[in-house]
Amino acid sequence: MSTSSALPVLRTADLPTVHRAARRLLDLVTPLEDYVVTAEIRELPLAEAQAMAASLPGAVVSAVDHYGTVANDEIKRGIAAGDLWVRTSLLPVSFRLETRPARLVEETFIRLVGSRTGYLEWDFFAWPAVAELGLRERDKDARVQIAINSQDIYQEIPSTDHTLFIHLREGDMERGEWLARQIDLRPEGPVQHGY
């Protein structure tokens, strides 16, 4: 059962605008160490997979190989070479990358994502204390997420818009609304059940 909620606070077709808003939210947090960014994009055809593999060499590449019989490095070599077995057996592929520091990965990923569905997500930080609301600092379920070309956190509702979500502990909506106000935003639709 989910213990978090995801509050949408910005929805627009302009991905750089959403990214800047996410960065402004991250300016408010207390890092637990260096926060981690996770980037994922699904179902890439060969040319896009080659560009992503060349630009983000640390990414884990997954194929439509439900049994996991092909190793990550083998998939990457096949993508780079454009091997026939990749084109006929493994495409489309998905890329997932978890890294710190984040900024270079974010900008590269945003440049390459195009019209595909994916996400950027930051975690390993705490939301700040909010004295006027009587709220202490909280790291449980604290995340910032951009759903790229999607309206939901699981990327199941495709869209030409990108959605910025503030993830919080279930029942902590006052904090979410306060965070949104700090960067001149407000809730943009119903709260979604988180992870």
Rosetta blueprint (number, residue, H / E / L):
1 M L
2 S L
3 T L
4 S E
5 S E
6 A E
7 L E
8 P E
9 V E
10 L E
11 R E
12 T E
13 A L
14 D L
15 L H
16 P H
17 T H
18 V H
19 H H
20 R H
21 A H
22 A H
23 R H
24 R H
25 L H
26 L H
27 D L
28 L L
29 V L
30 T E
31 P E
32 L E
33 E E
34 D E
35 Y E
36 V E
37 V E
38 T E
39 A E
40 E E
41 I E
42 R E
43 E E
44 L E
45 P L
46 L H
47 A H
48 E H
49 A H
50 Q H
51 A H
52 M H
53 A H
54 A H
55 S H
56 L L
57 P L
58 G L
59 A L
60 V E
61 V E
62 S E
63 A E
64 V L
65 D L
66 H L
67 Y L
68 G L
69 T L
70 V L
71 A L
72 N H
73 D H
74 E H
75 I H
76 K H
77 R H
78 G H
79 I H
80 A H
81 A H
82 G L
83 D L
84 L H
85 W H
86 V H
87 R H
88 T H
89 S H
90 L H
91 L L
92 P L
93 V E
94 S E
95 F E
96 R E
97 L E
98 E E
99 T E
100 R L
101 P L
102 A L
103 R H
104 L H
105 V H
106 E H
107 E H
108 T H
109 F H
110 I H
111 R H
112 L H
113 V H
114 G L
115 S L
116 R L
117 T L
118 G E
119 Y E
120 L E
121 E E
122 W E
123 D E
124 F E
125 F E
126 A E
127 W E
128 P L
129 A L
130 V E
131 A H
132 E H
133 L H
134 G L
135 L E
136 R L
137 E L
138 R E
139 D L
140 K L
141 D L
142 A L
143 R E
144 V E
145 Q E
146 I E
147 A E
148 I E
149 N L
150 S E
151 Q L
152 D L
153 I L
154 Y L
155 Q L
156 E L
157 I L
158 P E
159 S L
160 T L
161 D L
162 H E
163 T E
164 L E
165 F E
166 I E
167 H E
168 L E
169 R E
170 E L
171 G L
172 D L
173 M H
174 E H
175 R H
176 G H
177 E H
178 W H
179 L H
180 A H
181 R H
182 Q H
183 I L
184 D L
185 L L
186 R L
187 P L
188 E L
189 G L
190 P L
191 V L
192 Q E
193 H E
194 G L
195 Y L
